[in-house]
Amino acid sequence: MREFVYYSRSAVTAGNMIKDNLMQAGRMDIVCNVIISVFFISNKMRDDVKLHLVFDGPPHAPRHLVLESNEEMPISKKNVAGLIKRMLYKSPTTEGLLEVFPGASIEKKSFEKLIKDLDKDGKDVLLLDGKGVDVREKSLKDAVFIIGDHEGFPKDKKRFLKSIDKISVGPEVLFASQVVTILHNEVDRKS
């Protein structure tokens, strides 16, 4: 299974804060683009993909949303923001994963706890970083790719991530959704 972690320090954590202007919801527009890039290819959805979204914005941070491709997953390119909004409305106030829809779950969990859990599960956790090893030189088997938002990671998260292996998709700084597309392509080519 391909796994991605997208961290947003400003994405809102309450459904009522997502209105028509997604930029004003902590750049929820970027989150929607990442979701589309993770799950959709021409004329179909990708199989065997999981996306972890960690929102650290107001008012109920942190929130960990999990989207996993399956036949029943209620997502289309048109309603990505609506799905996130509905998930946040059903968000639990305590720890523990709550399935909102098939393939869509939410919980109160920090970024650090998520990464530690993935590492405990034996995943090869890789951080996207311009100074990292070229993705083409790395085995991508059982990889989990960590991607930050347009603001990058705050200082406390950077300190936490120091020990994580770093990879790069090229010499230019790209949009998070573009990074996802390149990573999919690299894994596709190695499969």
Buried (B, 14 or more C-beta within 10 A) or exposed (E): EBBBBBBBBBBBBBBEBBEEEBEEBBBBBBBBBBBBBBBBEEEEBBEEBBBBBBBBBEEBBBBBBBBBBEEEBEBEEEEBBBBBBBBBEBBEEEEEEBEBBEBBBBBBBBBBBBBEEBBEEEBBBBBBBEEBEEBEEBEBEEBBBBBBBEEEBBEEBEEBBEEBEBBBBEEEEBBBBBBBBBBBEBBEEEE
